[in-house]
Amino acid sequence: MKEPRIDKLVINISVGESGDRLTRASKVLEQLTGQTPVTSKARYTVRTFGIRRNEKIAVHVTIRGPKAEEILERGLKVKEYELRRRNFSETGNFGFGIQEHIDLGARYDPGIGIFGMDFFVVMGRPGARVARRKQKKARVGNQHRIKKEDTMAWFKQRFDGIILRILLYSNLYPHVQYDTYAICTPPRFSQAAFGLFCIQ
């Protein structure tokens, strides 16, 4: 009853502009999933990128059931079943991206080109519907809510996945190892002052 499961898988391709590229991205998702994608509109005007408010700039598709798990496994295979801890949210969901859709097994079409895409997985447990139904709504108890650690354990067990760690070392104290899960970015001024640097 408390076993985590995939509620839905959302695949998104953000093009950043309307027109021919958006149409081609829509074809990629349709070929991959067999479903008709939905377009997403820009919320704000961003003049730097030439984006207008309410302009169609992305396409996404929502997949449920066995097909969602099958496509997710193909995406994780591209990542070699390796994710970082920061790929998982505190609410138990996770996501990742791939750079080329042809890595999923699709044939390359010169008329379409190559697109990257983002995978977003919404996890849940049986019984969570009581919080969404129209009649007799009820609150999901804290013990039944899915958490980051639950999803990470499910990912390791279901896909034999690997959670990558990022280690932080110090030049000043080389014998001390700071085992963190922060994003490993180039050292900032505050980090450089203490001689900290990241390795993976």
N, CA, C and O of each residue as an XYZ file, in Angstrom:
800
protein
N       0.822     -1.209      0.000
C       0.000      0.000      0.000
C       0.862      1.267      0.000
O       0.448      2.296     -0.535
N       2.053      1.198      0.596
C       2.923      2.363      0.659
C       4.033      2.317     -0.382
O       4.944      3.144     -0.350
N       3.969      1.366     -1.300
C       4.992      1.253     -2.337
C       4.901      2.447     -3.294
O       3.832      2.691     -3.854
N       6.000      3.201     -3.499
C       5.955      4.333     -4.441
C       5.684      3.853     -5.863
O       6.055      2.742     -6.243
N       5.039      4.700     -6.628
C       4.755      4.373     -8.023
C       4.764      5.661     -8.851
O       4.686      6.764     -8.310
N       4.860      5.499    -10.160
C       4.881      6.646    -11.062
C       3.452      7.107    -11.315
O       2.647      6.360    -11.872
N       3.137      8.322    -10.914
C       1.827      8.899    -11.224
C       1.768      9.350    -12.673
O       0.811      9.058    -13.389
N       2.799     10.062    -13.094
C       2.846     10.515    -14.483
C       4.271     10.917    -14.846
O       5.090     11.233    -13.983
N       4.537     10.895    -16.134
C       5.813     11.340    -16.694
C       5.521     12.479    -17.663
O       4.701     12.335    -18.569
N       6.188     13.601    -17.471
C       6.021     14.754    -18.357
C       7.334     14.983    -19.096
O       8.385     15.140    -18.475
N       7.267     15.002    -20.423
C       8.440     15.274    -21.253
C       8.252     16.641    -21.894
O       7.223     16.911    -22.514
N       9.246     17.494    -21.741
C       9.143     18.879    -22.198
C      10.312     19.225    -23.116
O      11.461     18.886    -22.834
N      10.001     19.902    -24.216
C      11.026     20.475    -25.090
C      10.781     21.974    -25.142
O       9.761     22.426    -25.662
N      11.714     22.738    -24.602
C      11.597     24.191    -24.602
C      12.441     24.750    -25.743
O      13.669     24.665    -25.721
N      11.772     25.319    -26.731
C      12.446     25.831    -27.920
C      12.829     27.297    -27.744
O      13.877     27.724    -28.228
N      11.999     28.061    -27.064
C      12.276     29.470    -26.853
C      11.747     30.383    -27.932
O      11.972     31.593    -27.892
N      11.043     29.812    -28.902
C      10.470     30.623    -29.973
C       9.348     29.839    -30.629
O       9.317     28.610    -30.567
N       8.439     30.544    -31.250
C       7.380     29.892    -32.007
C       7.839     29.722    -33.450
O       8.881     30.242    -33.848
N       7.047     28.986    -34.225
C       7.387     28.823    -35.629
C       7.806     27.411    -35.984
O       7.327     26.441    -35.397
N       8.709     27.306    -36.957
C       9.070     26.007    -37.527
C       9.753     25.097    -36.517
O       9.472     23.899    -36.484
N      10.645     25.640    -35.692
C      11.361     24.806    -34.720
C      10.397     24.205    -33.708
O      10.562     23.055    -33.299
N       9.410     24.958    -33.308
C       8.415     24.446    -32.364
C       7.592     23.333    -32.997
O       7.250     22.356    -32.331
N       7.274     23.474    -34.275
C       6.529     22.432    -34.986
C       7.343     21.156    -35.088
O       6.812     20.058    -34.923
N       8.638     21.301    -35.359
C       9.507     20.124    -35.459
C       9.681     19.451    -34.102
O       9.730     18.224    -34.020
N       9.773     20.247    -33.039
C       9.866     19.675    -31.695
C       8.602     18.907    -31.344
O       8.663     17.873    -30.679
N       7.458     19.409    -31.789
C       6.192     18.716    -31.553
C       6.171     17.363    -32.256
O       5.650     16.387    -31.717
N       6.735     17.307    -33.459
C       6.797     16.041    -34.191
C       7.680     15.026    -33.474
O       7.383     13.831    -33.461
N       8.765     15.511    -32.881
C       9.661     14.616    -32.132
C       8.920     13.955    -30.980
O       9.020     12.742    -30.794
N       8.174     14.743    -30.202
C       7.431     14.186    -29.071
C       6.332     13.241    -29.536
O       6.069     12.226    -28.891
N       5.693     13.570    -30.645
C       4.626     12.712    -31.150
C       5.176     11.373    -31.622
O       4.553     10.335    -31.403
N       6.344     11.389    -32.270
C       6.969     10.143    -32.702
C       7.424      9.307    -31.512
O       7.347      8.079    -31.536
N       7.899      9.986    -30.473
C       8.428      9.281    -29.305
C       7.333      8.646    -28.461
O       7.500      7.529    -27.971
N       6.214      9.347    -28.284
C       5.183      8.899    -27.342
C       3.909      8.394    -27.999
O       3.137      7.670    -27.371
N       3.677      8.763    -29.250
C       2.421      8.395    -29.892
C       1.243      9.217    -29.410
O       0.094      8.839    -29.638
N       1.506     10.341    -28.746
C       0.461     11.229    -28.246
C       0.633     12.624    -28.843
O       1.720     12.992    -29.289
N      -0.444     13.384    -28.844
C      -0.397     14.747    -29.372
C       0.127     15.701    -28.300
O      -0.489     15.822    -27.241
N       1.239     16.375    -28.545
C       1.798     17.290    -27.544
C       0.942     18.541    -27.359
O       0.130     18.894    -28.214
N       1.146     19.195    -26.226
C       0.463     20.443    -25.886
C       1.502     21.559    -25.874
O       2.616     21.368    -25.386
N       1.140     22.719    -26.407
C       2.075     23.844    -26.421
C       1.992     24.629    -25.118
O       0.934     24.711    -24.494
N       3.118     25.201    -24.719
C       3.188     26.043    -23.522
C       3.514     27.471    -23.942
O       4.287     27.694    -24.874
N       2.916     28.436    -23.245
C       3.110     29.847    -23.579
C       4.020     30.529    -22.560
O       4.099     30.123    -21.400
N       4.695     31.562    -23.018
C       5.559     32.347    -22.139
C       4.707     33.169    -21.177
O       3.707     33.764    -21.577
N       5.106     33.198    -19.918
C       4.360     33.970    -18.922
C       4.709     35.453    -18.976
O       3.870     36.309    -18.693
N       5.949     35.748    -19.340
C       6.403     37.130    -19.327
C       7.110     37.466    -20.638
O       7.518     36.576    -21.384
N       7.245     38.743    -20.900
C       8.036     39.220    -22.032
C       9.494     39.340    -21.604
O       9.807     39.998    -20.612
N      10.380     38.700    -22.356
C      11.819     38.767    -22.091
C      12.485     39.307    -23.352
O      12.741     38.558    -24.295
N      12.760     40.595    -23.364
C      13.286     41.221    -24.578
C      14.686     40.733    -24.918
O      15.063     40.689    -26.089
N      15.454     40.368    -23.905
C      16.812     39.883    -24.161
C      16.807     38.669    -25.070
O      17.674     38.529    -25.933
N      15.825     37.783    -24.876
C      15.735     36.565    -25.676
C      14.703     36.678    -26.792
O      14.459     35.710    -27.513
N      14.102     37.839    -26.935
C      13.116     38.019    -27.991
C      11.833     37.238    -27.771
O      11.194     36.801    -28.728
N      11.452     37.061    -26.502
C      10.248     36.294    -26.159
C       9.140     37.259    -25.752
O       9.350     38.141    -24.919
N       7.978     37.090    -26.335
C       6.820     37.912    -25.999
C       5.867     37.136    -25.088
O       5.781     35.910    -25.154
N       5.163     37.872    -24.246
C       4.186     37.251    -23.348
C       3.098     36.552    -24.160
O       2.604     37.090    -25.151
N       2.732     35.340    -23.723
C       1.717     34.498    -24.371
C       2.170     33.911    -25.708
O       1.362     33.341    -26.441
N       3.455     34.047    -26.027
C       3.981     33.412    -27.238
C       4.234     31.931    -26.960
O       4.736     31.580    -25.892
N       3.899     31.076    -27.894
C       4.135     29.640    -27.737
C       5.623     29.357    -27.908
O       6.199     29.623    -28.963
N       6.241     28.811    -26.851
C       7.696     28.629    -26.873
C       8.129     27.205    -26.535
O       9.316     26.895    -26.631
N       7.202     26.329    -26.141
C       7.586     24.978    -25.732
C       6.441     24.012    -25.988
O       5.290     24.416    -26.155
N       6.779     22.729    -26.015
C       5.772     21.671    -26.143
C       6.044     20.617    -25.079
O       7.196     20.356    -24.730
N       4.981     20.016    -24.569
C       5.145     18.952    -23.587
C       4.048     17.915    -23.761
O       3.011     18.173    -24.372
N       4.300     16.758    -23.217
C       3.331     15.666    -23.286
C       3.345     14.940    -21.949
O       4.401     14.779    -21.337
N       2.174     14.502    -21.494
C       2.030     13.786    -20.224
C       1.703     12.329    -20.498
O       0.772     12.027    -21.244
N       2.463     11.432    -19.901
C       2.301      9.996    -20.135
C       2.037      9.310    -18.804
O       2.652      9.643    -17.791
N       1.127      8.359    -18.811
C       0.790      7.601    -17.604
C       0.811      6.108    -17.914
O       0.827      5.690    -19.071
N       0.810      5.322    -16.845
C       0.698      3.880    -17.010
C       2.000      3.213    -17.422
O       3.078      3.780    -17.246
N       1.896      2.002    -17.976
C       3.096      1.238    -18.365
C       3.956      1.957    -19.396
O       5.179      1.810    -19.400
N       3.318      2.739    -20.275
C       4.094      3.462    -21.291
C       5.039      4.470    -20.643
O       6.154      4.676    -21.121
N       4.590      5.099    -19.553
C       5.430      6.074    -18.853
C       6.681      5.408    -18.302
O       7.778      5.956    -18.404
N       6.518      4.229    -17.720
C       7.669      3.522    -17.158
C       8.616      3.061    -18.257
O       9.833      3.072    -18.074
N       8.065      2.658    -19.396
C       8.902      2.180    -20.504
C       9.730      3.318    -21.090
O      10.916      3.140    -21.365
N       9.113      4.496    -21.286
C       9.847      5.636    -21.836
C      10.839      6.181    -20.813
O      11.934      6.610    -21.178
N      10.464      6.165    -19.538
C      11.379      6.609    -18.489
C      12.631      5.747    -18.462
O      13.738      6.262    -18.309
N      12.463      4.448    -18.610
C      13.624      3.554    -18.589
C      14.549      3.833    -19.768
O      15.769      3.741    -19.633
N      13.984      4.169    -20.914
C      14.811      4.521    -22.066
C      15.601      5.802    -21.802
O      16.760      5.924    -22.200
N      14.957      6.755    -21.124
C      15.656      7.984    -20.781
C      16.758      7.764    -19.758
O      17.838      8.344    -19.869
N      16.487      6.922    -18.757
C      17.500      6.629    -17.743
C      18.663      5.837    -18.324
O      19.794      5.952    -17.853
N      18.389      5.042    -19.338
C      19.463      4.284    -19.998
C      20.456      5.230    -20.659
O      21.659      4.972    -20.668
N      19.944      6.333    -21.214
C      20.828      7.344    -21.797
C      21.734      7.939    -20.721
O      22.907      8.217    -20.974
N      21.188      8.131    -19.525
C      21.960      8.675    -18.398
C      22.782      7.606    -17.694
O      23.447      7.886    -16.697
N      22.736      6.369    -18.216
C      23.435      5.225    -17.610
C      22.956      4.981    -16.179
O      23.725      4.545    -15.323
N      21.685      5.267    -15.935
C      21.033      5.041    -14.639
C      21.750      5.759    -13.502
O      21.787      5.277    -12.370
N      22.321      6.923    -13.823
C      23.020      7.720    -12.821
C      22.347      9.090    -12.691
O      22.201      9.815    -13.675
N      21.945      9.431    -11.482
C      21.359     10.735    -11.196
C      22.038     11.328     -9.971
O      22.594     10.600     -9.149
N      21.993     12.633     -9.853
C      22.519     13.289     -8.669
C      21.410     13.478     -7.647
O      20.224     13.440     -7.975
N      21.814     13.677     -6.429
C      20.826     13.876     -5.365
C      19.974     15.115     -5.623
O      18.798     15.150     -5.258
N      20.563     16.127     -6.249
C      19.811     17.352     -6.520
C      18.779     17.168     -7.623
O      17.965     18.064     -7.851
N      18.788     16.023     -8.321
C      17.735     15.731     -9.294
C      16.409     15.398     -8.610
O      15.359     15.404     -9.253
N      16.455     15.108     -7.309
C      15.261     14.706     -6.560
C      14.773     15.873     -5.709
O      15.566     16.538     -5.043
N      13.456     16.120     -5.736
C      12.877     17.208     -4.945
C      12.474     16.700     -3.567
O      12.428     15.493     -3.326
N      12.186     17.631     -2.672
C      11.797     17.270     -1.311
C      10.437     16.582     -1.275
O      10.130     15.870     -0.318
N       9.620     16.785     -2.306
C       8.294     16.154     -2.356
C       8.328     14.781     -3.019
O       7.276     14.184     -3.251
N       9.521     14.270     -3.327
C       9.633     12.915     -3.856
C       9.605     12.799     -5.361
O       9.650     11.687     -5.887
N       9.531     13.909     -6.074
C       9.564     13.861     -7.533
C      11.008     14.014     -8.012
O      11.877     14.423     -7.241
N      11.264     13.691     -9.265
C      12.616     13.863     -9.789
C      12.570     14.151    -11.280
O      11.565     13.908    -11.948
N      13.672     14.672    -11.781
C      13.750     15.016    -13.194
C      15.186     15.025    -13.674
O      16.124     15.076    -12.878
N      15.345     14.975    -14.986
C      16.665     15.015    -15.611
C      16.482     15.401    -17.070
O      15.358     15.445    -17.571
N      17.577     15.679    -17.742
C      17.508     16.062    -19.142
C      18.461     15.252    -19.991
O      19.464     14.733    -19.502
N      18.137     15.149    -21.273
C      19.036     14.529    -22.241
C      19.270     15.536    -23.363
O      18.426     16.393    -23.625
N      20.417     15.427    -24.018
C      20.802     16.433    -25.001
C      20.329     16.097    -26.411
O      20.094     17.007    -27.206
N      20.183     14.814    -26.742
C      19.798     14.434    -28.098
C      18.707     13.376    -28.053
O      18.877     12.331    -27.424
N      17.594     13.639    -28.711
C      16.472     12.692    -28.669
C      16.776     11.401    -29.419
O      16.122     10.385    -29.181
N      17.761     11.422    -30.323
C      18.084     10.199    -31.073
C      18.723      9.148    -30.166
O      18.783      7.973    -30.528
N      19.205      9.565    -28.985
C      19.751      8.592    -28.027
C      18.671      7.664    -27.487
O      18.982      6.604    -26.944
N      17.409      8.049    -27.631
C      16.297      7.217    -27.151
C      15.925      6.120    -28.145
O      15.026      5.320    -27.884
N      16.610      6.082    -29.272
C      16.326      5.046    -30.263
C      15.608      5.551    -31.492
O      15.325      4.773    -32.403
N      15.302      6.853    -31.540
C      14.627      7.418    -32.708
C      15.619      7.591    -33.852
O      16.802      7.854    -33.634
N      15.117      7.439    -35.072
C      15.964      7.622    -36.247
C      16.179      9.105    -36.512
O      15.289      9.928    -36.295
N      17.374      9.430    -36.985
C      17.681     10.829    -37.293
C      17.001     11.237    -38.592
O      17.133     10.567    -39.616
N      16.277     12.341    -38.531
C      15.595     12.887    -39.700
C      16.179     14.271    -39.980
O      16.013     15.181    -39.167
N      16.866     14.449    -41.125
C      17.459     15.766    -41.423
C      16.420     16.882    -41.479
O      16.743     18.042    -41.225
N      15.178     16.540    -41.809
C      14.136     17.557    -41.877
C      13.672     18.031    -40.515
O      13.059     19.092    -40.398
N      13.963     17.246    -39.477
C      13.548     17.602    -38.113
C      14.716     18.136    -37.302
O      14.576     19.128    -36.587
N      15.866     17.484    -37.410
C      17.028     17.885    -36.631
C      17.110     17.133    -35.313
O      16.493     16.081    -35.147
N      17.869     17.674    -34.386
C      18.089     17.037    -33.082
C      17.623     17.990    -31.983
O      17.945     19.178    -31.992
N      16.866     17.450    -31.045
C      16.344     18.238    -29.926
C      16.702     17.562    -28.604
O      16.701     16.336    -28.499
N      17.003     18.373    -27.609
C      17.117     17.876    -26.251
C      15.764     17.968    -25.566
O      14.855     18.639    -26.055
N      15.636     17.295    -24.436
C      14.352     17.305    -23.733
C      14.542     17.051    -22.249
O      15.558     16.507    -21.815
N      13.543     17.457    -21.486
C      13.548     17.275    -20.034
C      12.505     16.244    -19.639
O      11.386     16.247    -20.152
N      12.884     15.364    -18.726
C      11.977     14.364    -18.163
C      11.630     14.788    -16.739
O      12.522     15.070    -15.938
N      10.339     14.832    -16.423
C       9.879     15.126    -15.064
C       8.962     13.992    -14.611
O       7.974     13.682    -15.276
N       9.291     13.380    -13.485
C       8.538     12.235    -12.981
C       7.845     12.627    -11.683
O       8.493     13.054    -10.727
N       6.521     12.480    -11.656
C       5.726     12.752    -10.455
C       5.420     11.421     -9.793
O       4.773     10.554    -10.381
N       5.892     11.269     -8.562
C       5.711     10.023     -7.827
C       4.531     10.136     -6.866
O       4.118     11.236     -6.496
N       4.001      8.994     -6.472
C       2.895      8.974     -5.524
C       2.736      7.605     -4.899
O       3.491      6.675     -5.182
N       1.739      7.506     -4.046
C       1.401      6.234     -3.402
C      -0.092      5.986     -3.578
O      -0.858      6.937     -3.734
N      -0.517      4.726     -3.557
C      -1.963      4.457     -3.606
C      -2.678      5.149     -2.447
O      -2.199      5.134     -1.313
N      -3.816      5.749     -2.740
C      -4.582      6.436     -1.708
C      -4.430      7.942     -1.727
O      -5.173      8.644     -1.040
N      -3.469      8.463     -2.510
C      -3.250      9.912     -2.540
C      -4.376     10.646     -3.256
O      -4.451     11.873     -3.192
N      -5.246      9.918     -3.932
C      -6.345     10.541     -4.670
C      -7.325     11.255     -3.742
O      -8.049     12.144     -4.191
N      -7.368     10.895     -2.473
C      -8.316     11.524     -1.546
C      -8.080     13.032     -1.433
O      -8.995     13.772     -1.071
N      -6.881     13.488     -1.732
C      -6.579     14.917     -1.646
C      -6.968     15.661     -2.918
O      -6.978     16.892     -2.929
N      -7.292     14.927     -4.008
C      -7.591     15.569     -5.290
C      -9.043     15.413     -5.729
O      -9.511     16.173     -6.577
N      -9.759     14.452     -5.174
C     -11.121     14.205     -5.628
C     -12.052     15.349     -5.220
O     -11.742     16.117     -4.309
N     -13.184     15.452     -5.897
C     -14.103     16.565     -5.666
C     -14.926     16.389     -4.396
O     -15.155     17.349     -3.661
N     -15.367     15.169     -4.141
C     -16.214     14.923     -2.977
C     -15.425     14.243     -1.865
O     -14.551     13.412     -2.111
N     -15.758     14.620     -0.649
C     -15.156     14.017      0.543
C     -13.625     14.052      0.485
O     -12.953     13.038      0.676
N     -13.105     15.231      0.220
C     -11.658     15.385      0.207
C     -11.094     15.168      1.602
O     -11.740     15.465      2.607
N      -9.894     14.651      1.641
C      -9.216     14.435      2.920
C      -7.733     14.742      2.744
O      -7.201     14.732      1.634
N      -7.106     15.004      3.833
C      -5.686     15.333      3.808
C      -4.850     14.059      3.883
O      -5.137     13.162      4.676
N      -3.820     13.991      3.054
C      -2.914     12.845      3.093
C      -2.011     12.994      4.314
O      -1.374     14.031      4.499
N      -1.959     11.969      5.132
C      -1.160     12.014      6.346
C       0.326     12.106      6.067
O       0.793     11.709      4.999
N       1.060     12.626      7.022
C       2.500     12.814      6.853
C       3.223     11.492      6.640
O       4.205     11.440      5.899
N       2.759     10.432      7.273
C       3.404      9.126      7.123
C       3.199      8.546      5.727
O       3.987      7.720      5.266
N       2.126      8.991      5.056
C       1.820      8.436      3.735
C       2.382      9.291      2.600
O       2.394      8.857      1.448
N       2.841     10.485      2.912
C       3.417     11.336      1.875
C       4.771     10.789      1.442
O       5.549     10.279      2.249
N       5.025     10.909      0.153
C       6.289     10.390     -0.370
C       7.370     11.458     -0.230
O       7.127     12.633     -0.505
N       8.550     11.051      0.196
C       9.650     11.969      0.452
C      10.834     11.649     -0.460
O      10.854     10.636     -1.159
N      11.810     12.541     -0.428
C      12.979     12.395     -1.294
C      13.676     11.056     -1.079
O      14.030     10.378     -2.043
N      13.873     10.678      0.172
C      14.582      9.433      0.470
C      13.810      8.219     -0.028
O      14.415      7.234     -0.451
N      12.465      8.277      0.016
C      11.649      7.165     -0.481
C      11.839      6.978     -1.982
O      11.993      5.854     -2.458
N      11.829      8.077     -2.721
C      11.997      7.988     -4.171
C      13.403      7.543     -4.538
O      13.583      6.771     -5.479
N      14.393      8.017     -3.811
C      15.765      7.604     -4.095
C      15.949      6.113     -3.852
O      16.617      5.436     -4.634
N      15.365      5.597     -2.779
C      15.437      4.158     -2.509
C      14.704      3.369     -3.588
O      15.171      2.310     -4.007
N      13.548      3.885     -4.043
C      12.795      3.228     -5.121
C      13.594      3.221     -6.414
O      13.608      2.219     -7.128
N      14.259      4.331     -6.721
C      15.076      4.431     -7.934
C      16.224      3.427     -7.910
O      16.516      2.787     -8.920
N      16.870      3.291     -6.762
C      17.971      2.332     -6.648
C      17.479      0.901     -6.799
O      18.126      0.081     -7.450
N      16.331      0.602     -6.196
C      15.819     -0.771     -6.214
C      15.187     -1.124     -7.558
O      15.399     -2.223     -8.070
N      14.412     -0.202     -8.135
C      13.669     -0.494     -9.363
C      14.570     -0.529    -10.594
O      14.426     -1.412    -11.440
N      15.491      0.417    -10.699
C      16.334      0.513    -11.892
C      17.790      0.169    -11.615
O      18.636      0.304    -12.499
N      18.091     -0.273    -10.400
C      19.478     -0.515    -10.008
C      20.297      0.754    -10.252
O      21.422      0.704    -10.749
N      19.700      1.892     -9.888
C      20.297      3.187    -10.185
C      21.392      3.572     -9.211
O      21.567      2.956     -8.160
N      22.125      4.610     -9.590
C      23.246      5.113     -8.801
C      23.001      6.590     -8.504
O      22.687      7.364     -9.408
N      23.144      6.976     -7.246
C      23.043      8.375     -6.841
C      24.459      8.921     -6.721
O      25.223      8.479     -5.863
N      24.817      9.883     -7.579
C      26.161     10.439     -7.569
C      26.314     11.420     -6.420
O      25.403     12.191     -6.118
N      27.477     11.381     -5.784
C      27.778     12.310     -4.705
C      28.812     13.317     -5.186
O      29.604     13.020     -6.081
N      28.806     14.487     -4.603
C      29.796     15.515     -4.896
C      30.575     15.775     -3.619
O      29.996     16.076     -2.575
N      31.887     15.657     -3.710
C      32.740     15.797     -2.538
C      33.434     17.151     -2.558
O      33.895     17.609     -3.604
N      33.502     17.778     -1.412
C      34.114     19.093     -1.278
C      35.355     18.963     -0.402
O      35.279     18.497      0.735
N      36.497     19.379     -0.942
C      37.752     19.298     -0.206
C      38.290     20.703      0.068
O      37.852     21.676     -0.547
N      39.219     20.795      0.972
C      39.807     22.079      1.328
C      41.314     22.020      1.139
O      41.953     21.036      1.510
N      41.887     23.085      0.554
C      43.339     23.173      0.425
C      43.996     23.372      1.790
O      45.113     22.915      2.034
N      43.276     24.063      2.668
C      43.846     24.363      3.978
C      43.854     23.141      4.878
O      44.768     22.955      5.681
N      42.801     22.285      4.734
C      42.701     21.093      5.573
C      42.492     19.881      4.669
O      41.373     19.377      4.575
N      43.545     19.400      4.002
C      43.386     18.315      3.022
C      42.911     17.006      3.632
O      42.368     16.159      2.923
N      43.108     16.823      4.952
C      42.688     15.574      5.573
C      41.196     15.572      5.899
O      40.642     14.536      6.267
N      40.535     16.749      5.764
C      39.109     16.852      6.064
C      38.330     16.763      4.763
O      38.619     17.484      3.808
N      37.346     15.880      4.725
C      36.504     15.717      3.538
C      35.094     16.172      3.872
O      34.468     15.655      4.797
N      34.596     17.146      3.110
C      33.248     17.649      3.305
C      32.328     16.923      2.331
O      32.324     17.214      1.135
N      31.571     16.002      2.834
C      30.684     15.204      1.983
C      29.359     15.939      1.855
O      28.528     15.886      2.762
N      29.159     16.622      0.740
C      27.961     17.423      0.547
C      27.232     16.966     -0.697
O      27.735     16.156     -1.475
N      26.047     17.499     -0.867
C      25.257     17.221     -2.054
C      24.917     18.527     -2.774
O      23.923     18.607     -3.495
N      25.742     19.536     -2.573
C      25.512     20.816     -3.235
C      25.924     20.725     -4.698
O      26.619     19.797     -5.111
N      25.481     21.703     -5.465
C      25.874     21.746     -6.869
C      27.348     22.124     -6.947
O      27.779     23.088     -6.316
N      28.112     21.372     -7.714
C      29.547     21.615     -7.822
C      29.784     22.685     -8.880
O      29.805     22.392    -10.075
N      29.959     23.909     -8.443
C      30.157     25.032     -9.356
C      31.581     25.549     -9.208
O      32.262     25.194     -8.246
N      32.050     26.380    -10.139
C      33.368     27.003     -9.944
C      33.408     27.774     -8.631
O      32.404     28.375     -8.248
N      34.546     27.773     -7.930
C      34.615     28.402     -6.599
C      34.221     29.868     -6.642
O      34.632     30.606     -7.537
N      33.420     30.286     -5.667
C      33.090     31.693     -5.516
C      34.178     32.346     -4.667
O      35.104     31.682     -4.201
N      34.047     33.674     -4.474
C      35.078     34.377     -3.724
C      35.156     33.874     -2.294
O      36.245     33.728     -1.738
N      33.987     33.606     -1.692
C      33.980     33.144     -0.308
C      34.624     31.770     -0.191
O      35.326     31.480      0.778
N      34.374     30.921     -1.199
C      34.980     29.593     -1.182
C      36.483     29.690     -1.425
O      37.272     28.993     -0.787
N      36.871     30.567     -2.362
C      38.288     30.693     -2.684
C      39.080     31.201     -1.485
O      40.243     30.840     -1.309
N      38.456     32.035     -0.661
C      39.139     32.574      0.508
C      39.516     31.473      1.484
O      40.520     31.579      2.189
N      38.714     30.417      1.526
C      38.998     29.307      2.428
C      39.686     28.159      1.700
O      39.923     27.106      2.292
N      40.007     28.348      0.434
C      40.714     27.315     -0.314
C      39.870     26.106     -0.607
O      40.388     24.989     -0.625
N      38.559     26.292     -0.843
C      37.680     25.163     -1.106
C      37.563     24.937     -2.600
O      37.546     25.887     -3.382
N      37.483     23.692     -2.987
C      37.230     23.370     -4.376
C      36.449     22.072     -4.432
O      36.455     21.289     -3.482
N      35.769     21.844     -5.567
C      34.894     20.687     -5.730
C      35.521     19.653     -6.638
O      36.205     19.998     -7.602
N      35.295     18.401     -6.340
C      35.570     17.328     -7.286
C      34.387     16.389     -7.250
O      33.644     16.337     -6.271
N      34.223     15.653     -8.321
C      33.089     14.716     -8.390
C      33.619     13.298     -8.436
O      32.837     12.348     -8.496
